[in-house]
Amino acid sequence: MNIRPFDFSEADYEAYATVRRKAHPESPLDLAGLQHLDRTRAPSDVLARFVVEQAGEAVGVLEYATPYYDPKPGVLEVVYYLHPHHQALEGPLWQFLQGRIAPHQPQELQATVREDWPQYRFLTTQGFVEVERRWVSVLDLAHFDPSALARPLPPGITIQPLSALPWQEEAFQRDLYALEIELLGDVPTAEPITPWPFEVWQERSLKDPNLLPEGFFVALEGAHLVGVSMLFKSHRPQTLQTGLTGVRKSHRRQGLALALKLRAAEFAQAYGARYIRTSNHQSNRPMLAINEALGFVKEPATVLLRLSPVPQKPGPLGSQ
Ligand SMILES: CC(C)(COP(=O)(O)OP(=O)(O)OC[C@H]1O[C@@H](n2cnc3c(N)ncnc32)[C@H](O)[C@@H]1OP(=O)(O)O)[C@@H](O)C(=O)NCCC(=O)NCCS
């Protein structure tokens, strides 16, 4: 086995995508998304990625990094994918990783894996424990009829796509940012989410290559933003990906979230998509209730795992 640094070239991104496809054919890499994420890292972020080779062929990728979505001091996120024929490399890779992360002295390691992936079994054997579970679920639009669930909007409320709103103007962006931060604070996560500063959000969200202003819906009361449900382009064929859906507390239980999701589904059908994917915390009964009513079908759970404290036992440093 040879472990070498990932060089961020197109060839290495392709090698990453190939390994991921072999490791998890049901979950291909979002290449453009990963490149955007790498480009918009904070200068202070830790990011170390490696390619694992055997007989000159890339059979794995391995990474430890500051968590992109919820960076917290002292926390590193661990990611690895291995070609199924080379799963036995997990042990040596874990040794390598422990040696590499030791100088960073993390207080906690995190990993996000699907419950049916080998990483789940391996990492829990190393002492990682579950923090929370999310369900990815999929709506097949082929036989979906949005009109069956439609209800009239409450008086004074309109739903508009971002493309019809002044989303390139900073004043509007600040309103949208405030809405998203408020709603993110209401998502029932195991621990509070650390929001991105406004400038980081501008760069990462509004310049996301998957942003689809026509599929990003906002509920307004006059000019006041009260709710949101957003669809993004996806690297998966015939698919759109849901981002955040949320409604301000003051406007809940009036059918706004359902109306936003129906509008998004209608858009997706007109756009020519066959599937909408979404991801929800298992504790988010309100959101799950809406998605179940719409007909979303659940896949195996995605689990956030944590190792804390991190054992201080540097292993052999691999072949380089
Ligand atoms: C989840 C959320 C978006 C629902 O918004 P909403 O506008 O209140 O939802 P709706 O009024 O459209 O609800 C439609 C139906 O969903 C179900 N539902 C909604 N909220 C519910 C709740 N708190 N408990 C149980 N069922 C609920 C009901 O069946 C409801 O119909 P009903 O009011 O006629 O009984 C809102 O609670 C929210 O913003 N939560 C915080 C953000 C979040 O967690 N977003 C999801 C993360 S991806």
The ligand as a Tripos MOL2 file, in Angstrom:
@<TRIPOS>MOLECULE
LIG
   48    50     1     0     0
SMALL
NO_CHARGES

@<TRIPOS>ATOM
      1 C1        -41.0740   21.7450    9.7090 C.3       1 LIG1
      2 C2        -41.6830   23.1190    9.3830 C.3       1 LIG1
      3 C3        -41.0000   23.6210    8.1270 C.3       1 LIG1
      4 C4        -43.1970   22.9850    9.1460 C.3       1 LIG1
      5 O1        -43.6710   24.2430    8.7190 O.3       1 LIG1
      6 P1        -45.2380   24.6290    8.7620 P.3       1 LIG1
      7 O2        -45.4480   25.7300    7.7850 O.co2     1 LIG1
      8 O3        -45.6260   24.8570   10.1630 O.co2     1 LIG1
      9 O4        -45.9290   23.2890    8.2560 O.3       1 LIG1
     10 P2        -47.3780   23.1870    7.6000 P.3       1 LIG1
     11 O5        -48.2810   24.1720    8.2580 O.co2     1 LIG1
     12 O6        -47.2680   23.2520    6.1280 O.co2     1 LIG1
     13 O7        -47.7870   21.7160    8.0190 O.3       1 LIG1
     14 C5        -48.4000   20.8170    7.1470 C.3       1 LIG1
     15 C6        -48.7300   19.5390    7.8900 C.3       1 LIG1
     16 O8        -47.5210   18.9380    8.3900 O.3       1 LIG1
     17 C7        -47.7660   18.3780    9.6960 C.3       1 LIG1
     18 N1        -47.0530   19.1550   10.7230 N.ar      1 LIG1
     19 C8        -46.4810   20.3730   10.5970 C.ar      1 LIG1
     20 N2        -45.9390   20.7620   11.7750 N.ar      1 LIG1
     21 C9        -46.1610   19.7570   12.6510 C.ar      1 LIG1
     22 C10       -45.8370   19.5750   14.0140 C.ar      1 LIG1
     23 N3        -45.1660   20.4940   14.7140 N.pl3     1 LIG1
     24 N4        -46.1970   18.4140   14.6000 N.ar      1 LIG1
     25 C11       -46.8750   17.4690   13.9190 C.ar      1 LIG1
     26 N5        -47.2380   17.6050   12.5970 N.ar      1 LIG1
     27 C12       -46.8720   18.7340   11.9770 C.ar      1 LIG1
     28 C13       -49.2600   18.5130    9.9180 C.3       1 LIG1
     29 O9        -49.8620   17.3630    9.3630 O.3       1 LIG1
     30 C14       -49.5880   19.7520    9.1220 C.3       1 LIG1
     31 O10       -50.9240   19.8300    8.7360 O.3       1 LIG1
     32 P3        -52.0070   20.4350    9.7760 P.3       1 LIG1
     33 O11       -51.4470   21.7320   10.3000 O.co2     1 LIG1
     34 O12       -53.2340   20.5990    8.9430 O.co2     1 LIG1
     35 O13       -52.1430   19.4180   10.8610 O.co2     1 LIG1
     36 C15       -41.4500   24.1100   10.5550 C.3       1 LIG1
     37 O14       -41.8580   23.4930   11.7520 O.3       1 LIG1
     38 C16       -40.0260   24.6040   10.7060 C.2       1 LIG1
     39 O15       -39.6360   25.5950   10.0880 O.2       1 LIG1
     40 N6        -39.1900   23.9090   11.5250 N.am      1 LIG1
     41 C17       -37.8350   24.3450   11.7630 C.3       1 LIG1
     42 C18       -36.9470   24.1660   10.5600 C.3       1 LIG1
     43 C19       -36.8030   22.7060   10.1750 C.2       1 LIG1
     44 O16       -36.6690   21.8310   11.0170 O.2       1 LIG1
     45 N7        -36.8070   22.4620    8.8720 N.am      1 LIG1
     46 C20       -36.5900   21.1620    8.3100 C.3       1 LIG1
     47 C21       -35.1540   20.8810    8.2170 C.3       1 LIG1
     48 S1        -34.7430   20.2130    6.6620 S.3       1 LIG1
@<TRIPOS>BOND
     1     1     2 1
     2     2     3 1
     3     2     4 1
     4     2    36 1
     5     4     5 1
     6     5     6 1
     7     6     7 2
     8     6     8 1
     9     6     9 1
    10     9    10 1
    11    10    11 2
    12    10    12 1
    13    10    13 1
    14    13    14 1
    15    14    15 1
    16    15    16 1
    17    15    30 1
    18    16    17 1
    19    17    18 1
    20    17    28 1
    21    18    19 ar
    22    18    27 ar
    23    19    20 ar
    24    20    21 ar
    25    21    22 ar
    26    21    27 ar
    27    22    23 1
    28    22    24 ar
    29    24    25 ar
    30    25    26 ar
    31    26    27 ar
    32    28    29 1
    33    28    30 1
    34    30    31 1
    35    31    32 1
    36    32    33 2
    37    32    34 1
    38    32    35 1
    39    36    37 1
    40    36    38 1
    41    38    39 2
    42    38    40 1
    43    40    41 1
    44    41    42 1
    45    42    43 1
    46    43    44 2
    47    43    45 1
    48    45    46 1
    49    46    47 1
    50    47    48 1
@<TRIPOS>SUBSTRUCTURE
     1 LIG1         1 GROUP 0 **** ****
